[in-house]
Amino acid sequence: MIFAYRVTAGQEHIIIDMLSQKAEKMKESVGSIILFQEVKGYLFIETVDLSTAKSISQGVPHIKGILSKQVDINEMTKLIEEGMQSVAFAKGDIIEFTSGPFKGERGKILRMDETKDTLTVELMDVAVSVPITAKINTVKIIQKSEEE
């Protein structure tokens, strides 16, 4: 059974650490604790029943409550599939910033770090080109590289 905790946004990783430590101490059966980056303010926990999920969360700061209704596995599958549908970036692609201080600026991808979800970009319409590191979710592809 999967249940959802309402938590303070931005504190999800801290709460995951606390919940996993508490579950180990209490010897409760917790299958997994799931965090989706797209769903701010919620954590999902796989446990035997609702009472186990409630007992693990007692006394843990930043947990606002637990949804008493079980989360449907089909809803979880949709969230996982949406997270996996990422655009494949390649070296040499022309991108445009969609947010941040360089919003609207265009650049060319120099490097990609898939483990950190970052790109190193060289801005195109500037006098002095300085490489900039940006998150993948702050850019969109304008033109694919011709190397393909």
C-alpha positions as CSV (number, residue, x, y, z in Angstrom):
1,M,0.0,0.0,0.0
2,I,1.3,3.5,-0.9
3,F,0.3,6.5,1.2
4,A,1.2,10.2,0.7
5,Y,2.6,12.6,3.3
6,R,2.0,16.4,3.0
7,V,5.3,18.0,3.9
8,T,7.0,21.4,4.0
9,A,8.2,22.1,0.4
10,G,12.0,22.1,0.2
11,Q,12.5,19.8,3.2
12,E,11.7,16.6,1.4
13,H,15.3,15.2,1.5
14,I,15.7,15.9,5.2
15,I,12.3,14.2,6.0
16,I,13.3,11.1,3.9
17,D,16.5,10.7,6.0
18,M,14.5,11.0,9.3
19,L,11.8,8.6,8.2
20,S,14.2,6.0,7.0
21,Q,16.2,6.2,10.3
22,K,13.0,6.0,12.4
23,A,11.7,3.0,10.4
24,E,15.0,1.1,11.0
25,K,14.9,1.8,14.7
26,M,11.2,0.8,15.0
27,K,11.8,-2.3,12.8
28,E,8.7,-1.3,10.8
29,S,8.2,-2.8,7.3
30,V,8.7,0.1,4.9
31,G,9.2,-1.0,1.3
32,S,10.2,2.4,-0.1
33,I,10.0,6.2,0.4
34,I,9.4,8.0,-2.9
35,L,10.1,11.6,-3.9
36,F,9.1,13.1,-7.2
37,Q,10.9,16.4,-8.0
38,E,7.8,17.6,-9.9
39,V,5.5,17.1,-7.0
40,K,6.5,19.6,-4.4
41,G,5.4,19.2,-0.8
42,Y,4.5,15.5,-1.0
43,L,6.4,12.3,-0.2
44,F,5.1,8.8,-0.9
45,I,5.7,5.8,1.4
46,E,5.1,2.1,0.8
47,T,4.0,0.3,3.9
48,V,1.8,-2.5,5.1
49,D,-1.1,-0.3,6.3
50,L,-2.1,3.2,7.3
51,S,-1.3,2.8,11.0
52,T,2.3,1.9,10.2
53,A,2.7,5.0,8.0
54,K,1.2,7.2,10.8
55,S,3.4,5.7,13.5
56,I,6.6,6.3,11.5
57,S,5.7,9.9,10.9
58,Q,4.9,10.8,14.5
59,G,7.3,13.3,15.9
60,V,9.0,14.0,12.6
61,P,9.2,17.7,11.9
62,H,8.0,19.2,8.7
63,I,5.3,16.5,8.1
64,K,2.0,18.3,8.0
65,G,-0.2,15.3,7.6
66,I,-0.9,12.0,5.9
67,L,-3.6,11.4,3.3
68,S,-5.7,8.6,4.7
69,K,-6.7,7.4,1.2
70,Q,-4.3,4.9,-0.5
71,V,-2.5,6.2,-3.6
72,D,-3.4,4.3,-6.7
73,I,-0.5,2.6,-8.4
74,N,-1.7,3.8,-11.8
75,E,-1.2,7.4,-10.6
76,M,2.3,6.6,-9.5
77,T,3.1,5.1,-12.9
78,K,1.9,8.2,-14.7
79,L,4.3,10.3,-12.5
80,I,7.2,8.0,-13.2
81,E,6.5,8.1,-17.0
82,E,6.3,11.9,-17.0
83,G,9.6,12.2,-15.2
84,M,11.3,9.8,-17.7
85,Q,10.1,11.8,-20.8
86,S,13.1,14.1,-20.9
87,V,14.4,15.7,-24.1
88,A,17.7,14.4,-25.3
89,F,20.3,17.1,-25.5
90,A,23.4,16.8,-27.5
91,K,26.7,18.7,-27.8
92,G,26.3,21.5,-30.4
93,D,22.5,21.9,-30.0
94,I,21.2,25.5,-30.0
95,I,19.1,26.2,-26.9
96,E,17.1,29.1,-25.4
97,F,16.8,29.9,-21.7
98,T,13.2,29.7,-20.5
99,S,13.9,31.0,-17.0
100,G,16.5,32.6,-14.8
101,P,18.8,35.6,-15.3
102,F,19.5,34.6,-18.9
103,K,15.8,34.2,-19.9
104,G,15.4,34.7,-23.7
105,E,19.1,34.3,-24.4
106,R,20.3,31.7,-26.9
107,G,23.4,29.5,-26.5
108,K,25.2,26.5,-27.8
109,I,25.7,23.4,-25.7
110,L,29.4,22.6,-24.9
111,R,29.0,19.8,-22.3
112,M,26.4,17.8,-20.5
113,D,26.4,16.3,-17.0
114,E,23.6,13.8,-16.9
115,T,24.3,12.9,-13.2
116,K,23.6,16.5,-12.1
117,D,21.1,17.3,-14.9
118,T,23.2,20.3,-16.0
119,L,24.4,21.8,-19.2
120,T,27.4,23.9,-20.0
121,V,26.3,26.5,-22.5
122,E,28.2,29.2,-24.4
123,L,26.0,32.3,-25.0
124,M,25.7,33.3,-28.7
125,D,24.7,37.0,-28.7
126,V,27.4,38.4,-26.3
127,A,30.6,40.2,-26.9
128,V,32.7,37.9,-24.6
129,S,31.6,34.3,-24.6
130,V,31.8,32.8,-21.1
131,P,30.7,29.2,-20.4
132,I,27.6,29.1,-18.2
133,T,26.3,26.0,-16.3
134,A,22.5,25.7,-16.2
135,K,19.9,23.2,-15.2
136,I,18.3,21.1,-17.9
137,N,14.8,22.2,-16.9
138,T,15.6,25.9,-17.5
139,V,16.3,25.6,-21.3
140,K,14.5,24.4,-24.4
141,I,16.0,23.2,-27.7
142,I,15.7,25.6,-30.6
143,Q,17.8,23.7,-33.2
144,K,19.3,20.2,-33.1
145,S,23.0,19.9,-34.0
146,E,23.9,18.9,-37.5
147,E,26.2,16.0,-36.3
148,E,23.2,13.6,-36.1
